[in-house]
């Protein structure tokens, strides 16, 4: 049964000193230093504790005297923190109701397993007619009597409190029947300030900041609150523990955020986050306002590196995991949930911190899960949604970062604000960024050497590729017993071409035809290469637009697609099979023009653009119409290449020398070589979307 100081004081002998009112902060603070700007944190705690908190120290005899300003040095710090956190979560009205012992079920979700025993002790002491059950395991077979025991407690008119670290551990029947679900958050600076005041009878003179508690668990905070300590001594211990914990999560091997290159808006956001964390530490920003984000992009673009750089710049502990790690240790649902909850428990226990989840797309979106596997995955995904929301709403300064190669595969509910606020696409770096990445990885090697040729040849590759080049080049130099040279790096990035010269020339001519046709039609060129990539012997990367696709625009794009074949015919040895991919793409676009876009002779919609091949095979008249259009556009492409033969030959020769030519270099070659006649009409194009065309 709960016992409060006003009851104890009422039973005490009369004295000249009036009995203190019911457990007000004035009782413990009467001997404290006057209020200053350095001690506002306790005011927040007062707002939700007055006048309901029971100040009686455990073990103090009933009717015992309370010395004003002396504090309660024999109180159990862990239980004291648990009582304050419980009072904060319930609020005055909720605390009054719980203490009255209502006949109902209350689910209490604690931050981690270390909180279970202290919270249970507080409930047994302060809540009337209460029955407490612990549910800390995900294994259903280990808790067969929980539901039955709850029913017995309710039948006896008791308050049944279920303590758990995760809601999914509680049987569904009890989750749905619960009258209240209360989530306890780790103590913030205001709660710890209040606890120190209760323990010592005085408030700390210096303000406790979030950084003083960063990463500290319940045990860490409780161990700093030693009997007979002064408030300032406790604060010094807390700060020392937080500093040592930060050193344990040392990220000195992580790159400096300011020096990272090629991250675009993701880096800008990260730099802003560093400033927000500083404001949070200074008490100017609530922890729930710190944004979380997903980094998306191809493998090797440095998503994990960015997360580590953010942790180093913010000086926050980094807790790393991956979906693969959750699943690899156990294919059983309870094992996966245990790993999943363990990660989120660690994030809450060590907040403020950064929790990083790699391979986030390995949690499938609910609309992609087969019916056979839906029951299994839905449990994992639902728990993920609940735990992410819990972390984000905790206000503890916990930040969640995720990484994925396929953002479109992530469930929309996980991508929404309140779980992950932003998604940043990290693309392969451009030439300038790649040069900066090379410089960062090279360190003192090749100091002062121009790396632009290496970056130009490697453009389109990732930062991970760049690191691999450097390792291979250093190995070459090491085996030759000499310092690293630029030639070593170039040899890795641009290995000697073993293909016959006449084959390489044919590839260069074909790609030059694509590039020159594109520029003359107003389609910007990003780069052209005769380096093999996949099944393509060479490739041309264009930047497409998002303007309205009229028939004239689509036909101009088809003329460009046929530009490689036109160069083969006009300047090479004649048409060859290397243009097969181009013909397929041109046919598909032209079929869509007639059957899907309503830009041909009929408005009839006959299917999606990706079904072009089937429509052509099934309709002979459509095939004849497409053939006539293709022949007409092929003639237009031949005329275009004939008028620009000088530019095509010049670009092909540049490709033989350099192997990769940038868009700016292509534009310079074409602009310096005049046409031999009037060029076809040039449609307007806005730069926005890249498309790679391979020979």
PELINGI-V404296 format. One record per backbone hydrogen bond with DSSP energy under -1.0 kcal/mol. NH is the residue of the N-H (numbers start at 1). CO is the residue of the C=O. If there is no record, write none. Layout:
BEGIN
NH_CO, NH_CO
END
This chain:
BEGIN
8_4, 9_5, 10_6, 11_7, 27_24, 29_25, 32_29, 39_36, 43_40, 46_42, 47_43, 49_45, 50_46, 52_49, 53_49, 60_57, 64_61, 69_27, 70_67, 72_198, 75_72, 80_76, 81_77, 82_78, 83_79, 84_80, 85_81, 86_82, 87_83, 88_84, 89_85, 90_86, 91_87, 95_91, 96_92, 97_93, 98_94, 99_95, 100_96, 101_98, 104_102, 106_160, 107_180, 108_162, 109_182, 110_164, 115_112, 116_113, 119_115, 120_116, 121_117, 122_118, 123_119, 124_120, 125_121, 126_122, 127_123, 131_159, 133_161, 135_163, 142_139, 143_140, 149_145, 150_146, 151_147, 152_148, 153_149, 154_150, 155_151, 156_152, 157_154, 158_153, 159_129, 160_104, 161_131, 162_106, 163_133, 164_108, 169_166, 170_167, 175_171, 176_172, 177_173, 178_174, 179_105, 180_105, 182_107, 184_109, 192_188, 193_189, 194_190, 195_191, 196_192, 197_193, 198_194, 199_195, 200_196, 201_197, 212_209, 213_210, 216_213, 221_217, 222_218, 223_219, 226_224, 229_226, 234_230, 235_231, 236_232, 237_233, 238_234, 239_235, 240_236, 241_237, 242_238, 243_239, 244_240, 245_241, 246_242, 247_243, 248_244, 249_245, 250_247, 254_251, 259_256, 260_257, 266_263, 268_264, 269_265, 270_266, 271_267, 272_268, 273_269, 274_270, 275_271, 276_272, 277_273, 278_274, 279_275, 280_276, 281_277, 282_278, 283_280, 284_279, 289_286, 290_287, 293_400, 294_422, 295_402, 296_424, 297_404, 301_298, 306_302, 307_303, 308_304, 309_305, 310_306, 311_307, 312_308, 313_309, 314_310, 315_311, 316_311, 319_354, 321_356, 323_358, 326_322, 327_323, 328_324, 329_325, 336_332, 337_333, 338_334, 339_335, 340_336, 341_337, 342_338, 343_339, 344_340, 345_341, 346_342, 347_343, 348_344, 349_345, 350_346, 354_317, 355_399, 356_319, 357_401, 358_321, 360_403, 362_359, 363_360, 368_365, 377_373, 378_374, 380_376, 381_377, 382_378, 383_379, 384_380, 385_381, 386_382, 387_383, 388_384, 389_385, 390_386, 391_387, 392_388, 393_389, 399_353, 401_355, 402_293, 403_357, 404_295, 409_406, 410_407, 414_411, 415_411, 419_416, 420_416, 422_292, 424_294, 426_296, 434_430, 435_431, 436_432, 437_433, 438_434, 439_435, 440_436, 441_437, 442_438, 443_439, 445_442, 447_444, 449_446, 455_451, 456_452, 457_453, 458_454, 461_458, 464_300, 466_462, 467_463, 468_464, 469_465, 470_466, 471_467, 472_468, 473_469, 474_470, 475_471, 476_472, 477_473, 478_474, 479_475, 480_476, 481_478, 482_477, 489_485, 490_486, 491_487, 492_488, 493_489, 494_490, 504_500, 505_501, 506_502, 507_503, 508_504, 509_505, 510_506, 511_507, 512_508, 513_509, 514_510, 515_511, 516_512, 517_513, 518_514, 519_515, 520_516, 521_517, 522_519, 523_518, 526_541, 527_541, 528_661, 529_539, 530_659, 533_536, 536_533, 539_529, 540_693, 541_527, 542_691, 543_524, 544_689, 550_548, 554_550, 555_551, 556_552, 557_553, 558_554, 559_555, 560_556, 561_557, 562_558, 563_560, 566_562, 567_563, 568_564, 569_565, 570_566, 571_567, 572_567, 574_568, 579_576, 580_577, 583_579, 584_580, 585_581, 586_582, 587_583, 588_584, 589_585, 590_586, 591_587, 592_588, 593_589, 594_590, 595_591, 596_592, 597_592, 599_593, 606_595, 611_608, 612_609, 615_611, 616_612, 617_613, 618_614, 619_615, 623_619, 624_620, 625_621, 626_622, 627_623, 628_624, 629_625, 630_626, 631_627, 632_628, 633_629, 634_630, 635_631, 636_632, 637_633, 638_634, 639_635, 640_636, 641_637, 642_638, 643_639, 645_642, 648_644, 649_645, 650_646, 651_647, 652_648, 653_649, 654_650, 655_651, 656_652, 657_653, 658_654, 659_655, 660_658, 661_528, 663_526, 666_662, 667_663, 668_664, 669_665, 670_666, 671_667, 672_668, 673_670, 676_643, 688_544, 689_544, 691_542, 693_540, 695_538
END
